[in-house]
Amino acid sequence: MESRVLRPANRFLNRQRDRHWHLVLAGTLVLALVVALVLALVGWPRLESMALHYDLLRLRGQVEELERHQRELEAELEAERNPVRLARRAREIGLVPPEEAGTPGVEAAP
């Protein structure tokens, strides 16, 4: 058995164009704009939040590094202020107490 396709009997029948295509296009564009707007309103604050989070982590690392450096400098300062070290350094550069120098008119502290 052969199946036959039904066709219109009028061979001069022309297809009519859809006269509402511009409405469909406009509706699609408006829908796409609404979706993009919603994504932007939801996504932009999240993106800014993540950027702030990464900046905060970077700054915390910098604070920790600076605090470590400050502790090192304070330890070095305390080592330099040590009276024994100061006396040794003074002798190295030629400074001596007044009683050893024999400077006239200067009395040694008791």
C-alpha positions as semicolon CSV with decimal commas, in nm:
position;residue;x (nm);y (nm);z (nm)
1;M;0,000;0,000;0,000
2;E;0,118;0,337;-0,090
3;S;0,067;0,629;0,146
4;R;-0,027;0,953;-0,011
5;V;0,039;1,298;0,120
6;L;-0,255;1,529;0,112
7;R;-0,186;1,859;-0,052
8;P;-0,406;2,150;-0,120
9;A;-0,593;2,126;-0,441
10;N;-0,521;2,481;-0,538
11;R;-0,172;2,491;-0,682
12;F;-0,162;2,868;-0,680
13;L;-0,198;2,887;-0,305
14;N;0,072;3,117;-0,160
15;R;0,191;3,112;0,195
16;Q;0,113;3,424;0,385
17;R;0,383;3,578;0,591
18;D;0,336;3,611;0,964
19;R;0,235;3,970;1,020
20;H;0,306;3,953;1,393
21;W;0,676;3,862;1,372
22;H;0,782;4,202;1,505
23;L;0,566;4,148;1,816
24;V;0,728;3,811;1,878
25;L;1,073;3,962;1,830
26;A;0,996;4,251;2,064
27;G;0,859;4,013;2,327
28;T;1,168;3,795;2,303
29;L;1,397;4,097;2,335
30;V;1,203;4,229;2,635
31;L;1,220;3,888;2,801
32;A;1,594;3,865;2,737
33;L;1,640;4,215;2,880
34;V;1,442;4,126;3,193
35;V;1,648;3,808;3,243
36;A;1,974;4,003;3,195
37;L;1,857;4,270;3,437
38;V;1,765;4,014;3,704
39;L;2,099;3,838;3,661
40;A;2,281;4,170;3,687
41;L;2,090;4,274;3,999
42;V;2,159;3,940;4,166
43;G;2,508;3,877;4,030
44;W;2,671;4,220;4,064
45;P;2,645;4,245;4,445
46;R;2,774;3,888;4,472
47;L;3,069;3,974;4,249
48;E;3,146;4,283;4,456
49;S;3,118;4,077;4,775
50;M;3,370;3,825;4,645
51;A;3,608;4,102;4,537
52;L;3,587;4,256;4,885
53;H;3,648;3,916;5,040
54;Y;3,965;3,863;4,837
55;D;4,084;4,216;4,918
56;L;4,022;4,148;5,286
57;L;4,224;3,826;5,273
58;R;4,510;4,005;5,097
59;L;4,507;4,288;5,351
60;R;4,501;4,045;5,644
61;G;4,811;3,880;5,500
62;Q;4,980;4,219;5,471
63;V;4,887;4,304;5,832
64;E;5,032;3,975;5,955
65;E;5,353;4,036;5,759
66;L;5,385;4,391;5,894
67;E;5,317;4,276;6,252
68;R;5,586;4,009;6,217
69;H;5,830;4,267;6,083
70;Q;5,744;4,502;6,372
71;R;5,813;4,225;6,625
72;E;6,149;4,160;6,459
73;L;6,239;4,528;6,472
74;E;6,135;4,558;6,837
75;A;6,350;4,256;6,925
76;E;6,643;4,408;6,736
77;L;6,592;4,741;6,915
78;E;6,590;4,570;7,253
79;A;6,910;4,387;7,162
80;E;7,073;4,717;7,058
81;R;6,963;4,885;7,385
82;N;7,127;4,614;7,597
83;P;7,373;4,796;7,832
84;V;7,645;4,535;7,783
85;R;7,623;4,568;7,407
86;L;7,617;4,949;7,429
87;A;7,933;4,948;7,644
88;R;8,110;4,713;7,402
89;R;8,011;4,924;7,100
90;A;8,122;5,243;7,278
91;R;8,466;5,093;7,344
92;E;8,485;4,979;6,979
93;I;8,439;5,333;6,848
94;G;8,675;5,484;7,106
95;L;8,438;5,614;7,370
96;V;8,554;5,561;7,727
97;P;8,415;5,663;8,065
98;P;8,543;6,001;8,191
99;E;8,757;5,855;8,473
100;E;8,952;5,643;8,224
101;A;8,995;5,927;7,977
102;G;9,153;6,155;8,232
103;T;8,952;6,454;8,117
104;P;9,014;6,751;8,350
105;G;8,708;6,905;8,515
106;V;8,479;6,609;8,451
107;E;8,396;6,391;8,743
108;A;8,278;6,035;8,710
109;A;7,927;5,960;8,822
110;P;7,902;5,765;9,151
